[in-house]
Amino acid sequence: PWYLCSLMTLGLCYVVMSLNGNFWALLWTIVLLSVCSVSVALAISCAVRQPRETGAVGPLVFVPQMLFSGVFIPVSHMPVYLRWMQYFSFLQYAIKILGVVEFK
């Protein structure tokens, strides 16, 4: 099934990292993040003319997702004129949900 990769990844991480959050809530969040990422990747592939162009366009979308998620650089340390871009980062929302589920 389509969620098997997320299930195996979370199952391994849940045991190895001794996570305390609700397993099903964590799994649901990871599955939704995967669906969102795949839909963006499909939209990119539909927007380009040649398949090899996805290798150039994909990082232009997914690298800002990582940068504006607040994991590498806290959003409060970013210039004010760039902070608005955090609201377009679906990765930021997934990380916040995972944090709430794990640490509540």
C-alpha positions in Angstrom: 0.0 0.0 0.0 0.9 3.6 -0.4 1.5 4.3 3.3 3.8 1.3 3.9 7.0 3.4 3.6 5.8 5.9 6.2 4.7 3.1 8.5 8.1 1.3 8.3 10.0 4.5 8.8 8.0 5.6 11.8 7.9 2.1 13.3 11.7 1.9 13.3 12.1 5.5 14.5 9.5 5.0 17.2 11.4 2.1 18.7 15.0 3.3 18.2 14.4 6.9 19.4 12.0 5.9 22.2 9.3 8.3 21.0 6.5 8.9 23.5 3.8 10.4 21.3 0.7 8.7 20.0 1.9 6.4 17.3 -1.2 6.8 15.1 -1.1 10.6 15.3 2.5 10.6 14.3 1.8 8.2 11.5 -1.1 10.3 10.2 1.0 13.4 10.2 3.9 11.7 8.3 1.5 10.2 5.8 -0.1 13.6 5.2 3.3 15.2 4.8 4.2 12.5 2.3 1.0 13.1 0.3 1.6 16.8 0.3 5.3 16.4 -0.9 4.2 14.0 -3.6 1.5 16.3 -4.8 4.0 19.2 -5.1 6.4 17.0 -6.9 3.7 15.9 -9.4 2.7 19.6 -9.9 6.4 20.3 -10.7 6.5 17.5 -13.1 3.4 18.7 -14.9 4.8 22.2 -15.2 8.0 21.3 -17.0 8.4 20.2 -20.6 11.2 17.7 -20.3 11.5 15.2 -17.5 15.1 16.1 -16.9 14.0 19.7 -16.0 12.5 18.4 -12.8 16.0 17.9 -11.4 16.6 21.7 -11.8 13.1 22.9 -10.7 12.5 20.5 -7.8 15.2 21.9 -5.6 14.0 25.5 -6.2 10.8 24.4 -4.4 11.9 21.9 -1.8 15.1 23.7 -0.5 13.1 26.8 0.6 10.7 24.3 2.2 13.5 23.1 4.4 15.0 26.6 5.0 11.7 28.2 6.0 10.5 25.3 8.2 12.6 26.7 11.1 14.7 23.6 11.6 18.0 24.8 10.4 17.6 28.5 11.1 14.9 29.8 13.5 12.4 31.9 11.7 13.0 34.7 14.2 16.6 35.0 13.0 15.6 35.5 9.4 15.3 38.9 7.9 11.9 40.4 8.4 11.2 40.7 4.6 11.6 36.9 4.2 9.6 35.7 7.2 6.3 35.7 5.4 7.6 32.8 3.3 7.3 30.5 6.3 3.6 30.3 5.8 4.0 28.5 2.5 6.2 25.8 4.0 4.1 22.7 4.6 7.1 21.1 6.2 6.9 23.8 9.0 3.3 22.8 9.8 4.2 19.1 9.9 7.2 19.7 12.2 5.0 21.7 14.5 2.3 19.0 14.6 4.9 16.3 15.3 6.3 18.4 18.1 2.9 18.9 19.7 2.1 15.2 19.5 5.4 14.1 20.8 5.8 16.6 23.7 2.3 17.2 25.0 
